[in-house]
Amino acid sequence: MTGLYIHVPFCARKCDYCDFYSLAKSEGRIHDYVEAVLEEAKHYQGLDFNTIYFGGGTPSLLGPENLERLYSGLRKTFGFEKILEATIEANPESLTEEFALSARNCGFDRVSIGIQSLNDGELQSVGRIHSSKKAIDAIGIAVKYFKRVSADVIIGLPRQTKSSLLSTLSKFVEFGLKHISTYCLSLEEGTKFYQNIPGNLPSDDDQATLFEECRDLLVSKNFHHYEISNFAISGEESIHNINYWKCGEYLGLGPGASSHLNGVRFKNEENLEKYIGAPLSCKLFEEELAPEDKIFEEAMLNLRLLENGADLDLLAQRYDPESISKLQNRLDELFQDGKIEKNGNIYTINSSFVLVSNPIFSKILSG
Ligand code: SF4
């Protein structure tokens, strides 16, 4: 399985909490950005992909014309015959009928909308520019044009209550969404929030309780919690993202995009102007993990898949017995501590530790 990721680094406005690489007020550079992506793509000409994901940033800001030019250029460069899923991210303010039609005509069958909340006060408190009405209109457009629709929600927004969070989720379910991503608000360096921390954020304990309420509601509506931040009705899971968690291969194009191809990990610099000037000279790093390190990274990613977990029998097909034994020791220690569960040779995160999984991952990576 190989995925293609396109990073679209444009946003109408920078949200107060966001540390993704994206730039506001740079729409004038979209045309040149598209040319640069197509130039970078040529370097990998002939690759076949199974999934496509346009993420950002705000891919819906590309508008129909740039989207069509970019997608058709990529289709001429790569093999798209075996595509199983093509996802585009969109924000409510730019998901118009015209854009949705153009994305569907290109070949996108899945849209992921950055809604975050259906409460206007919560949206304004983090600098989102859409209203709940605009978000509901966007869901209407999405379900009309795409077979598969996902929406994001943020847990732990200023003044968010159990009732406002569950109301947002219940409306998502009522509108027929079958995939919901839930992200806990965190304070990241370099963001507006980090410089000016709002006083009305829920505590960590309150955030954990909200997460559990959210999980209980979605599970009661037949969603299954398949990844730390993701819930889906069976069959609606993101194939592209599952490939990341299975440690599969992917090519990322665009400024800031990461790749894992032929066993090598590399990432482009987060610098739009440099990328536009010379897209092939923007590598920030390139590294090949030694097999004795790679097994730990793979097990850590596998554990994010809460139901599948890390399967030692599967890993033993590709790694030597000594590496498997080292990994098993680390997993068994976590099992003794009650942080992970064990069923035969399959290890999964204990559901009480899903929100505090970072120490589990550190233990697996560094022993
Ligand atoms: S729309 Fe998304 S990518 Fe853009 S600034 Fe807001 S959170 Fe970040």
Residues whose N, C-alpha, C, O or C-beta is under 5 A from the ligand:
A	BS01	SF4	C11 R13 K14 C15 C18 F20 S22 G56 G57
